[in-house]
């Protein structure tokens, strides 16, 4: 076996190179008898030495350099030609550099030979960092492109004001490829709804961002609030649907049932179901949401009444607010009349001239009047309260209501009740098997057992987070991103509840 032993140089590098030569020569001379002197024809050894940084020496064991050796030596460069042989023992070649030139010889490795190793480490580190940066940039660009190109199929259950506004939000956000809308009522029944809705300033600004033109909607303005009939508002939204840049499958007079779930399973891709069918719908339960609600007290007591007069026109009218009302009852309730700290009530009259609504509320207190109206059994007491309020604070163009007419036309709460706001415990969910997100909006998410005339605004505020949620749902591809989308919608619903409990009733009734 031929071994090459270097006299000087880095110990680690010399050991590595000698092991490579030893292994290759062992394989080459295995089973071929004793090793022979290296000659001009041993080109494999020279090539191996050349590959690992060595070169065939010019004189080995008295062998005279030939033209072939000279040619092979020239492959390594002039700095390898200065090596000479000083000792040869049975095929063992000991090499050391010549005394005349020690600068260019690769066999001589001074102590600072670690410099090339350090540069190699720096080079590897640089390449690693470069590859990592390229990967991060490429991954980020891919994620951004995927977020922009991702689309969902939107399922809207409920064709009321909240449902149709959800359609406009989906059409403007750019993350919806197709929309399917289910509505149990027919178009004629939807448009025949003559009850009044009032859109406050924040809702008006939000709807304007959806390019809803209030100049083309019949109604009236008062202190930044827009009053119109529900049917008129729905008619405008339905007539504006053809201008939306999103395919729509409008299924009016079609109730969402279990058979509809089978149709959804045939739709390719991710789905988002927006349930806004009101407080009595069952679609959310069919889609897997719990029907459990959590109630919160608004720290107030209230009562409502509605006056329907067929002889009046169904024309929108601004609301009327009255504060600090005190009532004087008959001698039957003398104890109440002697209340030292009478509680002032807040009254609101709103609705169209044909359907006039009245809401009466008072903050929770120990007032004798409030306590009496909470437990009174005589329905005529509350009838007299609402009748007196209406006849005194009605608008100028309205007629006075008599006792006889109030019995026929007036419907009212028999006593005061605690005003409560309830929100759905599960407002958002994800069904993995069907690859569908389910969320609730409007009365399906928040229910107030009191009528203020501005109740629709709570549902519209819930839609302000719909566009962002659709974007997150479209691009969610991991468990973490799916949970982030659900958490975002749940937190927004929680914030709406907290804000209304803090100032909702105050802004709509007490100011």
C-alpha positions, 0 to 999 in steps of 0.5 A: 500500500502506497502512503504519502506522508506530509512533513509540514502543514495543518495537521487536520488538513494533512490527516484528511488528505492522507486518509483519502489517498490511503482509501483510494489506493487500498481499493486500487491495489486490493488483491494485486500483490505488494505495491509497486513503485510509482511510475509515469504510468500511475496517472490515477495517483497523480489525478487523486493527488491533484484533486485533493490538493497534492501532486505526483512528486517528480522523483520517487525511489530513484525514478527519473522524471519522464515527459509524462511526469512533467506533463502531469506535474504541470497540471497542478501548477508551478507551485507543486513542481518544487516538491522532492523525494527525500526518503523511500521505504518499500513503497512509502513516499515521504515528501517535503518541500525543496529548500530553494523555494518554499513560498509556493509549495502546497506541501508547506502549510504554516500555522496561519493555515486556518485562514482558508478554513475561516473563509470557507465558514464565512462563505457557507454562512453567507450562502445559508443566509442568502438562501434563507432570505430568498426562501422568506421573500418567496414564501411571503410573496406567495402568501400575499398572492394567495391572499389576493387570489383566494375566493369563497362562496358566500351563502346568505340566509335571510333577505331582510335589510341586514342580509341584502347589505351583507350582499353589498359588502361581499360584492365590494370586498373582492374575496367572494366568487359567488353568492347564494341568497335564501329568503323564505318570503316572496319579493312582494311580501318583502316589499310590502313591509311598511314599518319604519327603520332609522339609520343613524349617522354612523350607519349612513356613512358605512352604507355610503362606502358601499355606494348606496345612494340615499338620494334615490331612496324615499325617506326623510332626514332629521339631525343626520338620521335617515328615516325610511320604510323597510319595503322601500329600502329593500326595493332599492337594494334589490333593484341595485343588485344587477350592478354588482360585480359578483354572480348571484343566485337569488332564491326568493320564496325558498326556505333554508332546510336540511335539503339545502345542506346537501346542495352546499356539499356539492359546491367546490371550495370554501364556503362562508354562511351568513345567517341573518334570518332574524330572532326566530330562524333555525338555519344557524342550528342546522349549520351547527351553531348553538342556539344558546343566548347570554342575556345582559341587563341594561339597568333599565325598565321599559314598555312599548306600544304600537298604534295602527291607524288605517286612515293614515298614510304610511309616510316616514316621520322623524322621531319625537323624544321627551325626557323627565316625564312624571305621572300622576295617578288616581286616588287608588295609588296615593302612595305612589303620588307621594313619592319623595324622589319621583323617577323621570321617564323617557318617551320616544314616538317614532314610526310612520304615520300609519304605524306609530310606535311608543317606547317608555323607559326609566333607569333602574331605581327605588322609585315607587312609580317604577315599582308600581308599574312593574307589578300592576295588574290593571292593564288600563293603567298602562293604556292610560299612560301611553294614551296621555303621552301620545295625545300630548306629544304627537306631531302637529298633523296627527289627530287625538286618540280617544279612549274608545279608539285606544281600545281598538287600535292601541297594543301595549305592554301591560307593565314595565319589564327589565330591558335586556340585551342578549347575544349568541354564545357562538357567533362564529364556527367552522365546520371542517368536514364541509369546509364552511364558516358559519357566522350570525348577523343582525337579530340572529346575533344580538336581540334586544327585548325593547324597541328604540326605533334604531335597532337596525343600527346594531346589526349594521355595525356588525357588518363592518367586520364582514369584509375583513372576516371574508378576507381572513376566511378565504386565505385561512389554510392552517388551524392557526389562521382559521382560529384567528378568523373565528376569534376576530369575529367573536371579539367584534361581536363581544365589543358590540355587546359591551358598547351597547350595554355602556351607551346604546340605550343612553344614545337612543333613549336618554339623550 
